[in-house]
């Protein structure tokens, strides 16, 4: 019996929820008073636990003592058939009780809540909130956030302790509204992320992964840029399902992206670089094209160094020359004030000054904390953003970018470009 009661306890604490399609979050009508109406969820859970305990006791005493079905005959039977029956029956009871409770919530009229049938990842900005009601829970996975209880009670399922209003959440611990009519609000104090299940309201963003790259999510500041570069066949991934946004961008990669942007025109001249003369290398055509059109000049010693990481000022120079190649009057913008606004404007190499002025004035290459960082190398994500900026502001073509409220590096804080 002790073993059975322990099993009951485990089931009561398990995160049962109605079966739902993974990552779905349909909008359902729920009134502002649904927290009080949601008390049915708490009562349903208690009833389910009681039913499970009754089920176990009935099953234990209904068997014929000493018979083949006697649960006390062997430990094998206890851990096998009998336990499996309790598990299956208990799961069905609790899932039905939770489904009935959530159905009651969904039929109540009023304000709209989202529903997560399985844990759904959310991204929150500072002061972003998630509102929970009875039966809903939240796990903070990154950042910092506090809990404010409007009414009812909240427990930390991970520790079994009752949580006080105003408490700071502990990362990777689960907080659940369990009391009748419980309502709680989680407020992020920094950029934060977490997982929510049940009914909730939020001004955050439900996180989804890119359709191709598992390391690019819609909450990332570079999502639009990577998506644009990939869909327009300017940048490929580093693997079938990886973009490696924090990886380095080489000179060969960057010139190849511009070559693709120009439509990969035929190349008849191999170019003058000794280290980019192998036609089997992916960058061969791009470097030859760029060199033949005065877009890249190399290091003056017959080398291009295609595998070397590209710097921010080098990117500005290459894009500047590409704009001139396309017939764009790039000298019409970018005066002395373009560099004077940055504390390290004097660090720009002499050959790159006109290009960096131009790129900075147009917002193609942005600074960070009052610095241009001209000699710093760029990540693949930053280069994707620079390419998107360049296409939006220089190249005449339609650039489709979503507008779903997530961070935009043009107007919000983002890593330097």
Secondary structure as UniProt FT lines:
FT   HELIX           2..13
FT   TURN            22..23
FT   STRAND          27..29
FT   TURN            32..33
FT   HELIX           34..37
FT   HELIX           39..62
FT   TURN            65..66
FT   TURN            68..69
FT   TURN            71..72
FT   HELIX           75..77
FT   HELIX           78..82
FT   HELIX           83..107
FT   STRAND          112..124
FT   TURN            126..127
FT   STRAND          129..133
FT   TURN            134..135
FT   STRAND          137..142
FT   STRAND          145..151
FT   STRAND          154..156
FT   TURN            157..160
FT   STRAND          161..162
FT   TURN            165..166
FT   TURN            171..172
FT   STRAND          174..177
FT   TURN            180..181
FT   STRAND          183..188
FT   STRAND          192..202
FT   STRAND          205..206
FT   TURN            214..215
FT   TURN            218..219
FT   TURN            221..222
FT   HELIX           223..231
FT   TURN            232..233
FT   TURN            240..241
FT   TURN            245..246
FT   HELIX           251..261
FT   TURN            262..263
FT   HELIX           274..276
FT   TURN            279..280
FT   TURN            282..283
FT   HELIX           284..292
FT   TURN            293..294
FT   TURN            298..299
FT   TURN            306..307
FT   HELIX           312..325
FT   TURN            326..327
FT   HELIX           330..332
FT   HELIX           337..340
FT   TURN            343..344
FT   HELIX           345..347
FT   HELIX           350..352
FT   HELIX           353..361
FT   TURN            362..363
FT   TURN            369..370
FT   TURN            374..375
FT   HELIX           380..393
FT   TURN            409..411
//
